[in-house]
């Protein structure tokens, strides 16, 4: 199964088609789960298409655009992943604030990637940031807090 080479979308009149574009980006992001199991390269292409749509429709600094950056980060090698996760974190900090579950997830993704890169001091720092957010937002006994 391959990602379609082209999707019949025109970016000429984005405002009147906003809901349509949003749905397409969502479907592409969801579709990646099936594609990834078959071909990682095709999954990355699908995520990139979703990111392109979200940037054009929602803008660079929208939380859903951050979701696309995060999704791309989970599919890349560690150096590229770190860049995508950091972009996602910056967008979330601006739009959602420091004490939001999604912001904590970004800190945790960065910590895991830094661990893979053997950047242990920064991995610990970001892991602690995630744990503090989870503790405040979710409480001490939540599985995400305990796991962080």
Secondary structure, DSSP 8 states (H G I E B T S, - for coil): ----S------TTTGGGHHHHHHHHHHHHHHHHHHHHH-HHHHHHHHHHHHHHHHHHH-TT-HHHHHHHHHHHTTS-HHHHHHHHHHHHHHHHHHT-SSSHHHHHHHHHHHHHHHHTT-HHHHHHHHHHHHHHHHHHH-TTSHHHHH-
